[in-house]
Amino acid sequence: MKKTNLPTKPCSVCLKSFSWRKKWKRCWQDVKYCSERCRRAKTNQKHREKVD
């Protein structure tokens, strides 16, 4: 598969589009975040909502 033909999807937090990676081969449907930073940001956002 060529790099230009990789599937993409938007990140749930920052809404930037990110590309498929080989390590996501089996779980691409479950991937929601482009990075660890966005994953943590979403977790922190949920925590803040519960506190308020």
N, CA, C, O and CB atoms as a CASP TS submission, in Angstrom:
PFRMAT TS
TARGET T0000
AUTHOR 0000-0000-0000
METHOD Language model
MODEL 1
PARENT N/A
ATOM      1  N   MET     1       0.847  -1.177   0.000  1.00  0.00           N
ATOM      2  CA  MET     1       0.000   0.000   0.000  1.00  0.00           C
ATOM      3  C   MET     1       0.894   1.243   0.000  1.00  0.00           C
ATOM      4  O   MET     1       1.812   1.353   0.813  1.00  0.00           O
ATOM      5  CB  MET     1      -0.965  -0.004   1.227  1.00  0.00           C
ATOM      6  N   LYS     2       0.628   2.155  -0.895  1.00  0.00           N
ATOM      7  CA  LYS     2       1.418   3.381  -0.965  1.00  0.00           C
ATOM      8  C   LYS     2       0.961   4.369   0.100  1.00  0.00           C
ATOM      9  O   LYS     2      -0.205   4.380   0.495  1.00  0.00           O
ATOM     10  CB  LYS     2       1.313   4.014  -2.363  1.00  0.00           C
ATOM     11  N   LYS     3       1.881   5.184   0.552  1.00  0.00           N
ATOM     12  CA  LYS     3       1.568   6.147   1.601  1.00  0.00           C
ATOM     13  C   LYS     3       0.482   7.127   1.182  1.00  0.00           C
ATOM     14  O   LYS     3      -0.286   7.588   2.026  1.00  0.00           O
ATOM     15  CB  LYS     3       2.813   6.905   1.994  1.00  0.00           C
ATOM     16  N   THR     4       0.402   7.450  -0.081  1.00  0.00           N
ATOM     17  CA  THR     4      -0.615   8.396  -0.537  1.00  0.00           C
ATOM     18  C   THR     4      -2.010   7.782  -0.545  1.00  0.00           C
ATOM     19  O   THR     4      -3.002   8.510  -0.589  1.00  0.00           O
ATOM     20  CB  THR     4      -0.272   8.899  -1.927  1.00  0.00           C
ATOM     21  N   ASN     5      -2.103   6.456  -0.502  1.00  0.00           N
ATOM     22  CA  ASN     5      -3.394   5.773  -0.560  1.00  0.00           C
ATOM     23  C   ASN     5      -3.872   5.262   0.790  1.00  0.00           C
ATOM     24  O   ASN     5      -4.821   4.480   0.844  1.00  0.00           O
ATOM     25  CB  ASN     5      -3.316   4.630  -1.518  1.00  0.00           C
ATOM     26  N   LEU     6      -3.246   5.678   1.874  1.00  0.00           N
ATOM     27  CA  LEU     6      -3.634   5.208   3.192  1.00  0.00           C
ATOM     28  C   LEU     6      -4.957   5.842   3.616  1.00  0.00           C
ATOM     29  O   LEU     6      -5.208   7.008   3.313  1.00  0.00           O
ATOM     30  CB  LEU     6      -2.537   5.518   4.216  1.00  0.00           C
ATOM     31  N   PRO     7      -5.806   5.082   4.316  1.00  0.00           N
ATOM     32  CA  PRO     7      -7.056   5.666   4.804  1.00  0.00           C
ATOM     33  C   PRO     7      -6.784   6.706   5.885  1.00  0.00           C
ATOM     34  O   PRO     7      -5.793   6.615   6.609  1.00  0.00           O
ATOM     35  CB  PRO     7      -7.985   4.570   5.346  1.00  0.00           C
ATOM     36  N   THR     8      -7.651   7.674   5.988  1.00  0.00           N
ATOM     37  CA  THR     8      -7.532   8.715   7.008  1.00  0.00           C
ATOM     38  C   THR     8      -8.860   8.868   7.732  1.00  0.00           C
ATOM     39  O   THR     8      -9.903   8.424   7.253  1.00  0.00           O
ATOM     40  CB  THR     8      -7.096  10.062   6.381  1.00  0.00           C
ATOM     41  N   LYS     9      -8.799   9.500   8.887  1.00  0.00           N
ATOM     42  CA  LYS     9      -9.999   9.842   9.643  1.00  0.00           C
ATOM     43  C   LYS     9      -9.678  11.028  10.533  1.00  0.00           C
ATOM     44  O   LYS     9      -8.506  11.266  10.823  1.00  0.00           O
ATOM     45  CB  LYS     9     -10.510   8.631  10.484  1.00  0.00           C
ATOM     46  N   PRO    10     -10.684  11.786  10.979  1.00  0.00           N
ATOM     47  CA  PRO    10     -10.428  12.939  11.842  1.00  0.00           C
ATOM     48  C   PRO    10     -10.273  12.522  13.304  1.00  0.00           C
ATOM     49  O   PRO    10     -10.913  11.577  13.764  1.00  0.00           O
ATOM     50  CB  PRO    10     -11.558  13.960  11.709  1.00  0.00           C
ATOM     51  N   CYS    11      -9.434  13.225  14.006  1.00  0.00           N
ATOM     52  CA  CYS    11      -9.230  13.000  15.434  1.00  0.00           C
ATOM     53  C   CYS    11     -10.457  13.520  16.189  1.00  0.00           C
ATOM     54  O   CYS    11     -11.013  14.554  15.819  1.00  0.00           O
ATOM     55  CB  CYS    11      -7.920  13.702  15.937  1.00  0.00           C
ATOM     56  N   SER    12     -10.878  12.827  17.225  1.00  0.00           N
ATOM     57  CA  SER    12     -12.054  13.231  17.998  1.00  0.00           C
ATOM     58  C   SER    12     -11.836  14.506  18.801  1.00  0.00           C
ATOM     59  O   SER    12     -12.802  15.188  19.144  1.00  0.00           O
ATOM     60  CB  SER    12     -12.455  12.121  18.927  1.00  0.00           C
ATOM     61  N   VAL    13     -10.593  14.838  19.106  1.00  0.00           N
ATOM     62  CA  VAL    13     -10.298  16.003  19.938  1.00  0.00           C
ATOM     63  C   VAL    13      -9.920  17.216  19.105  1.00  0.00           C
ATOM     64  O   VAL    13     -10.562  18.261  19.205  1.00  0.00           O
ATOM     65  CB  VAL    13      -9.181  15.682  20.910  1.00  0.00           C
ATOM     66  N   CYS    14      -8.885  17.089  18.285  1.00  0.00           N
ATOM     67  CA  CYS    14      -8.363  18.247  17.541  1.00  0.00           C
ATOM     68  C   CYS    14      -8.945  18.365  16.141  1.00  0.00           C
ATOM     69  O   CYS    14      -8.747  19.383  15.478  1.00  0.00           O
ATOM     70  CB  CYS    14      -6.858  18.162  17.446  1.00  0.00           C
ATOM     71  N   LEU    15      -9.645  17.366  15.688  1.00  0.00           N
ATOM     72  CA  LEU    15     -10.312  17.323  14.382  1.00  0.00           C
ATOM     73  C   LEU    15      -9.360  17.341  13.181  1.00  0.00           C
ATOM     74  O   LEU    15      -9.797  17.509  12.042  1.00  0.00           O
ATOM     75  CB  LEU    15     -11.249  18.481  14.273  1.00  0.00           C
ATOM     76  N   LYS    16      -8.071  17.169  13.435  1.00  0.00           N
ATOM     77  CA  LYS    16      -7.115  17.036  12.329  1.00  0.00           C
ATOM     78  C   LYS    16      -7.215  15.623  11.781  1.00  0.00           C
ATOM     79  O   LYS    16      -7.507  14.681  12.519  1.00  0.00           O
ATOM     80  CB  LYS    16      -5.651  17.355  12.791  1.00  0.00           C
ATOM     81  N   SER    17      -6.974  15.480  10.504  1.00  0.00           N
ATOM     82  CA  SER    17      -7.041  14.149   9.930  1.00  0.00           C
ATOM     83  C   SER    17      -5.702  13.440  10.134  1.00  0.00           C
ATOM     84  O   SER    17      -4.641  14.055  10.023  1.00  0.00           O
ATOM     85  CB  SER    17      -7.409  14.215   8.428  1.00  0.00           C
ATOM     86  N   PHE    18      -5.761  12.154  10.430  1.00  0.00           N
ATOM     87  CA  PHE    18      -4.550  11.361  10.606  1.00  0.00           C
ATOM     88  C   PHE    18      -4.668  10.081   9.803  1.00  0.00           C
ATOM     89  O   PHE    18      -5.768   9.604   9.527  1.00  0.00           O
ATOM     90  CB  PHE    18      -4.301  11.048  12.096  1.00  0.00           C
ATOM     91  N   SER    19      -3.529   9.534   9.434  1.00  0.00           N
ATOM     92  CA  SER    19      -3.464   8.386   8.540  1.00  0.00           C
ATOM     93  C   SER    19      -3.324   7.080   9.292  1.00  0.00           C
ATOM     94  O   SER    19      -2.881   7.032  10.439  1.00  0.00           O
ATOM     95  CB  SER    19      -2.321   8.542   7.582  1.00  0.00           C
ATOM     96  N   TRP    20      -3.715   6.033   8.607  1.00  0.00           N
ATOM     97  CA  TRP    20      -3.586   4.670   9.092  1.00  0.00           C
ATOM     98  C   TRP    20      -2.122   4.349   9.362  1.00  0.00           C
ATOM     99  O   TRP    20      -1.241   4.791   8.624  1.00  0.00           O
ATOM    100  CB  TRP    20      -4.181   3.674   8.083  1.00  0.00           C
ATOM    101  N   ARG    21      -1.860   3.580  10.420  1.00  0.00           N
ATOM    102  CA  ARG    21      -0.509   3.114  10.732  1.00  0.00           C
ATOM    103  C   ARG    21      -0.533   1.603  10.841  1.00  0.00           C
ATOM    104  O   ARG    21      -1.557   1.004  11.169  1.00  0.00           O
ATOM    105  CB  ARG    21       0.025   3.756  12.047  1.00  0.00           C
ATOM    106  N   LYS    22       0.590   1.007  10.565  1.00  0.00           N
ATOM    107  CA  LYS    22       0.676  -0.454  10.574  1.00  0.00           C
ATOM    108  C   LYS    22       0.286  -1.041  11.935  1.00  0.00           C
ATOM    109  O   LYS    22      -0.331  -2.105  11.999  1.00  0.00           O
ATOM    110  CB  LYS    22       2.091  -0.896  10.204  1.00  0.00           C
ATOM    111  N   LYS    23       0.643  -0.350  13.018  1.00  0.00           N
ATOM    112  CA  LYS    23       0.315  -0.868  14.348  1.00  0.00           C
ATOM    113  C   LYS    23      -1.196  -0.846  14.619  1.00  0.00           C
ATOM    114  O   LYS    23      -1.663  -1.495  15.555  1.00  0.00           O
ATOM    115  CB  LYS    23       1.045  -0.055  15.418  1.00  0.00           C
ATOM    116  N   TRP    24      -1.956  -0.110  13.812  1.00  0.00           N
ATOM    117  CA  TRP    24      -3.407  -0.062  13.948  1.00  0.00           C
ATOM    118  C   TRP    24      -4.094  -1.016  12.993  1.00  0.00           C
ATOM    119  O   TRP    24      -5.300  -0.904  12.776  1.00  0.00           O
ATOM    120  CB  TRP    24      -3.909   1.342  13.715  1.00  0.00           C
ATOM    121  N   LYS    25      -3.369  -1.937  12.427  1.00  0.00           N
ATOM    122  CA  LYS    25      -3.892  -2.847  11.410  1.00  0.00           C
ATOM    123  C   LYS    25      -5.151  -3.581  11.872  1.00  0.00           C
ATOM    124  O   LYS    25      -6.113  -3.698  11.114  1.00  0.00           O
ATOM    125  CB  LYS    25      -2.828  -3.856  11.027  1.00  0.00           C
ATOM    126  N   ARG    26      -5.149  -4.065  13.088  1.00  0.00           N
ATOM    127  CA  ARG    26      -6.273  -4.866  13.594  1.00  0.00           C
ATOM    128  C   ARG    26      -7.346  -4.054  14.315  1.00  0.00           C
ATOM    129  O   ARG    26      -8.444  -4.555  14.558  1.00  0.00           O
ATOM    130  CB  ARG    26      -5.755  -5.915  14.526  1.00  0.00           C
ATOM    131  N   CYS    27      -7.038  -2.814  14.653  1.00  0.00           N
ATOM    132  CA  CYS    27      -7.999  -2.035  15.454  1.00  0.00           C
ATOM    133  C   CYS    27      -8.308  -0.660  14.857  1.00  0.00           C
ATOM    134  O   CYS    27      -8.688   0.250  15.594  1.00  0.00           O
ATOM    135  CB  CYS    27      -7.465  -1.856  16.861  1.00  0.00           C
ATOM    136  N   TRP    28      -8.159  -0.492  13.570  1.00  0.00           N
ATOM    137  CA  TRP    28      -8.363   0.809  12.927  1.00  0.00           C
ATOM    138  C   TRP    28      -9.757   1.373  13.208  1.00  0.00           C
ATOM    139  O   TRP    28      -9.909   2.587  13.342  1.00  0.00           O
ATOM    140  CB  TRP    28      -8.150   0.687  11.422  1.00  0.00           C
ATOM    141  N   GLN    29     -10.757   0.531  13.298  1.00  0.00           N
ATOM    142  CA  GLN    29     -12.122   0.993  13.567  1.00  0.00           C
ATOM    143  C   GLN    29     -12.240   1.620  14.958  1.00  0.00           C
ATOM    144  O   GLN    29     -13.072   2.499  15.181  1.00  0.00           O
ATOM    145  CB  GLN    29     -13.110  -0.171  13.433  1.00  0.00           C
ATOM    146  N   ASP    30     -11.404   1.162  15.887  1.00  0.00           N
ATOM    147  CA  ASP    30     -11.477   1.631  17.265  1.00  0.00           C
ATOM    148  C   ASP    30     -10.608   2.852  17.544  1.00  0.00           C
ATOM    149  O   ASP    30     -10.759   3.481  18.591  1.00  0.00           O
ATOM    150  CB  ASP    30     -11.084   0.529  18.187  1.00  0.00           C
ATOM    151  N   VAL    31      -9.713   3.196  16.643  1.00  0.00           N
ATOM    152  CA  VAL    31      -8.805   4.326  16.854  1.00  0.00           C
ATOM    153  C   VAL    31      -9.591   5.625  16.732  1.00  0.00           C
ATOM    154  O   VAL    31     -10.275   5.853  15.733  1.00  0.00           O
ATOM    155  CB  VAL    31      -7.624   4.297  15.836  1.00  0.00           C
ATOM    156  N   LYS    32      -9.490   6.484  17.760  1.00  0.00           N
ATOM    157  CA  LYS    32     -10.243   7.735  17.788  1.00  0.00           C
ATOM    158  C   LYS    32      -9.347   8.960  17.840  1.00  0.00           C
ATOM    159  O   LYS    32      -9.764  10.047  17.440  1.00  0.00           O
ATOM    160  CB  LYS    32     -11.173   7.746  18.967  1.00  0.00           C
ATOM    161  N   TYR    33      -8.130   8.804  18.324  1.00  0.00           N
ATOM    162  CA  TYR    33      -7.263   9.941  18.576  1.00  0.00           C
ATOM    163  C   TYR    33      -5.993   9.854  17.749  1.00  0.00           C
ATOM    164  O   TYR    33      -5.473   8.763  17.517  1.00  0.00           O
ATOM    165  CB  TYR    33      -6.923  10.029  20.051  1.00  0.00           C
ATOM    166  N   CYS    34      -5.491  10.997  17.304  1.00  0.00           N
ATOM    167  CA  CYS    34      -4.298  11.036  16.465  1.00  0.00           C
ATOM    168  C   CYS    34      -3.021  10.850  17.276  1.00  0.00           C
ATOM    169  O   CYS    34      -1.988  10.465  16.728  1.00  0.00           O
ATOM    170  CB  CYS    34      -4.237  12.345  15.709  1.00  0.00           C
ATOM    171  N   SER    35      -3.086  11.120  18.574  1.00  0.00           N
ATOM    172  CA  SER    35      -1.882  11.046  19.395  1.00  0.00           C
ATOM    173  C   SER    35      -2.237  10.760  20.849  1.00  0.00           C
ATOM    174  O   SER    35      -3.399  10.817  21.251  1.00  0.00           O
ATOM    175  CB  SER    35      -1.081  12.349  19.292  1.00  0.00           C
ATOM    176  N   GLU    36      -1.223  10.459  21.609  1.00  0.00           N
ATOM    177  CA  GLU    36      -1.388  10.247  23.045  1.00  0.00           C
ATOM    178  C   GLU    36      -1.835  11.551  23.714  1.00  0.00           C
ATOM    179  O   GLU    36      -2.628  11.532  24.655  1.00  0.00           O
ATOM    180  CB  GLU    36      -0.066   9.733  23.680  1.00  0.00           C
ATOM    181  N   ARG    37      -1.331  12.656  23.233  1.00  0.00           N
ATOM    182  CA  ARG    37      -1.698  13.962  23.784  1.00  0.00           C
ATOM    183  C   ARG    37      -3.201  14.213  23.646  1.00  0.00           C
ATOM    184  O   ARG    37      -3.840  14.681  24.589  1.00  0.00           O
ATOM    185  CB  ARG    37      -0.907  15.080  23.082  1.00  0.00           C
ATOM    186  N   CYS    38      -3.761  13.908  22.491  1.00  0.00           N
ATOM    187  CA  CYS    38      -5.206  14.084  22.288  1.00  0.00           C
ATOM    188  C   CYS    38      -6.005  13.104  23.141  1.00  0.00           C
ATOM    189  O   CYS    38      -7.063  13.457  23.662  1.00  0.00           O
ATOM    190  CB  CYS    38      -5.565  13.902  20.803  1.00  0.00           C
ATOM    191  N   ARG    39      -5.515  11.892  23.285  1.00  0.00           N
ATOM    192  CA  ARG    39      -6.197  10.912  24.125  1.00  0.00           C
ATOM    193  C   ARG    39      -6.272  11.407  25.561  1.00  0.00           C
ATOM    194  O   ARG    39      -7.314  11.297  26.208  1.00  0.00           O
ATOM    195  CB  ARG    39      -5.481   9.554  24.064  1.00  0.00           C
ATOM    196  N   ARG    40      -5.170  11.952  26.058  1.00  0.00           N
ATOM    197  CA  ARG    40      -5.140  12.489  27.424  1.00  0.00           C
ATOM    198  C   ARG    40      -6.025  13.726  27.552  1.00  0.00           C
ATOM    199  O   ARG    40      -6.700  13.906  28.565  1.00  0.00           O
ATOM    200  CB  ARG    40      -3.700  12.831  27.832  1.00  0.00           C
ATOM    201  N   ALA    41      -6.022  14.559  26.550  1.00  0.00           N
ATOM    202  CA  ALA    41      -6.834  15.778  26.579  1.00  0.00           C
ATOM    203  C   ALA    41      -8.316  15.425  26.675  1.00  0.00           C
ATOM    204  O   ALA    41      -9.057  16.086  27.403  1.00  0.00           O
ATOM    205  CB  ALA    41      -6.569  16.640  25.324  1.00  0.00           C
ATOM    206  N   LYS    42      -8.752  14.414  25.966  1.00  0.00           N
ATOM    207  CA  LYS    42     -10.146  13.990  26.029  1.00  0.00           C
ATOM    208  C   LYS    42     -10.485  13.457  27.411  1.00  0.00           C
ATOM    209  O   LYS    42     -11.556  13.744  27.946  1.00  0.00           O
ATOM    210  CB  LYS    42     -10.431  12.926  24.969  1.00  0.00           C
ATOM    211  N   THR    43      -9.571  12.678  27.994  1.00  0.00           N
ATOM    212  CA  THR    43      -9.782  12.146  29.334  1.00  0.00           C
ATOM    213  C   THR    43      -9.876  13.285  30.341  1.00  0.00           C
ATOM    214  O   THR    43     -10.748  13.267  31.210  1.00  0.00           O
ATOM    215  CB  THR    43      -8.651  11.179  29.720  1.00  0.00           C
ATOM    216  N   ASN    44      -9.001  14.266  30.239  1.00  0.00           N
ATOM    217  CA  ASN    44      -9.032  15.407  31.147  1.00  0.00           C
ATOM    218  C   ASN    44     -10.298  16.223  30.968  1.00  0.00           C
ATOM    219  O   ASN    44     -10.847  16.741  31.940  1.00  0.00           O
ATOM    220  CB  ASN    44      -7.815  16.286  30.933  1.00  0.00           C
ATOM    221  N   GLN    45     -10.762  16.339  29.741  1.00  0.00           N
ATOM    222  CA  GLN    45     -11.976  17.092  29.469  1.00  0.00           C
ATOM    223  C   GLN    45     -13.179  16.424  30.136  1.00  0.00           C
ATOM    224  O   GLN    45     -14.022  17.112  30.710  1.00  0.00           O
ATOM    225  CB  GLN    45     -12.201  17.218  27.953  1.00  0.00           C
ATOM    226  N   LYS    46     -13.269  15.102  30.068  1.00  0.00           N
ATOM    227  CA  LYS    46     -14.366  14.383  30.726  1.00  0.00           C
ATOM    228  C   LYS    46     -14.304  14.572  32.231  1.00  0.00           C
ATOM    229  O   LYS    46     -15.335  14.746  32.881  1.00  0.00           O
ATOM    230  CB  LYS    46     -14.320  12.886  30.381  1.00  0.00           C
ATOM    231  N   HIS    47     -13.091  14.539  32.790  1.00  0.00           N
ATOM    232  CA  HIS    47     -12.924  14.715  34.227  1.00  0.00           C
ATOM    233  C   HIS    47     -13.396  16.106  34.666  1.00  0.00           C
ATOM    234  O   HIS    47     -14.066  16.248  35.689  1.00  0.00           O
ATOM    235  CB  HIS    47     -11.456  14.500  34.622  1.00  0.00           C
ATOM    236  N   ARG    48     -13.038  17.129  33.881  1.00  0.00           N
ATOM    237  CA  ARG    48     -13.462  18.499  34.193  1.00  0.00           C
ATOM    238  C   ARG    48     -14.968  18.630  34.164  1.00  0.00           C
ATOM    239  O   ARG    48     -15.531  19.350  34.989  1.00  0.00           O
ATOM    240  CB  ARG    48     -12.843  19.486  33.216  1.00  0.00           C
ATOM    241  N   GLU    49     -15.646  17.955  33.239  1.00  0.00           N
ATOM    242  CA  GLU    49     -17.100  18.018  33.139  1.00  0.00           C
ATOM    243  C   GLU    49     -17.760  17.417  34.379  1.00  0.00           C
ATOM    244  O   GLU    49     -18.785  17.917  34.841  1.00  0.00           O
ATOM    245  CB  GLU    49     -17.581  17.289  31.879  1.00  0.00           C
ATOM    246  N   LYS    50     -17.179  16.352  34.914  1.00  0.00           N
ATOM    247  CA  LYS    50     -17.734  15.704  36.099  1.00  0.00           C
ATOM    248  C   LYS    50     -17.562  16.583  37.335  1.00  0.00           C
ATOM    249  O   LYS    50     -18.437  16.599  38.200  1.00  0.00           O
ATOM    250  CB  LYS    50     -17.068  14.343  36.324  1.00  0.00           C
ATOM    251  N   VAL    51     -16.466  17.306  37.432  1.00  0.00           N
ATOM    252  CA  VAL    51     -16.172  18.157  38.572  1.00  0.00           C
ATOM    253  C   VAL    51     -17.093  19.360  38.603  1.00  0.00           C
ATOM    254  O   VAL    51     -17.517  19.781  39.680  1.00  0.00           O
ATOM    255  CB  VAL    51     -14.723  18.607  38.541  1.00  0.00           C
ATOM    256  N   ASP    52     -17.413  19.924  37.443  1.00  0.00           N
ATOM    257  CA  ASP    52     -18.267  21.128  37.382  1.00  0.00           C
ATOM    258  C   ASP    52     -19.673  20.824  37.697  1.00  0.00           C
ATOM    259  O   ASP    52     -20.516  21.722  37.689  1.00  0.00           O
ATOM    260  CB  ASP    52     -18.202  21.770  36.039  1.00  0.00           C
TER
END
